[in-house]
Amino acid sequence: MYLSPEKHVFLRLVTTPAVARIVGFQVYPIAVPNTNADMPFLVYRRSNITRDHDLAGPLFRPVVNLQIAAWARNYNAVRELSEEVRLCLDGHTGTLAGVTIQDMRLTSEVDDFLDPTVSGSTLPPAYEVRQLYQIRWQEATE
């Protein structure tokens, strides 16, 4: 079984009532699979991973940087969603789906706006908040 902090974070987001009330199960890895997906939704992706070693070999406590992007049709909605994500994840520790998170912290947050009409698209404008979390987790050794 492949264990990853992304699975843990996904389950944490979709089972936290305040987040699930807003996005349901619309939490996607890397990209939204359907361009007709209803907003709001969340997209997550790894941006970096480091694994520490000592003289005996790997320590199996990697640190992954996980970016979570909240998308909504208006600024107030995306800010509300990103705040609920922050309350759900920042400082979280524990075990879900067989993955133990030892430390999770929000390290940066950026607001953005996408206007697809600039490139001739008929899609409506959207607001985004990107949060970057640093996660130390216990990696399986077998």
C-alpha positions, 0 to 999 in steps of 0.5 A: 500500500502506497502511503503518502501525506497527500492521502492524509491531507485529502482525508483531513480536508474532506472529513472536516465539516467546515471545509466539506460544507464548502467543497464537498469532495472537490479536492483534486491532485495537481489539476482539476480533471474537468474544466466544467467543475463547479467552484469552489474547489481545492487543488493540491500538489507537491512542490518539493520533498527532502529526506534526511539521512545519517551515517546508518542511512535514511531516517524515514522522516521526510519533509514535503512542501505541499501547495493547496490552491483554493478556487472560487468565483469571488474574493470573499468566498475564496478567502473563507475557504482558504481560512477554513483550510488553514484552520483545518491543517495548520498545526495538525498532527496525527494519523489518518489512512496509515500516515502519521503527520508529525508536524504541519505548518503553513509557511506562505499564502498568496492571493491571485486572480485569473481572468481567462477572457484576456486570452479569449476564453469564455470561462468566467474570472476566478479567484485563487489563494495558494497556501504552502504547507511544510509537512514532516511525516513518518515514511513507511520503512517496508 
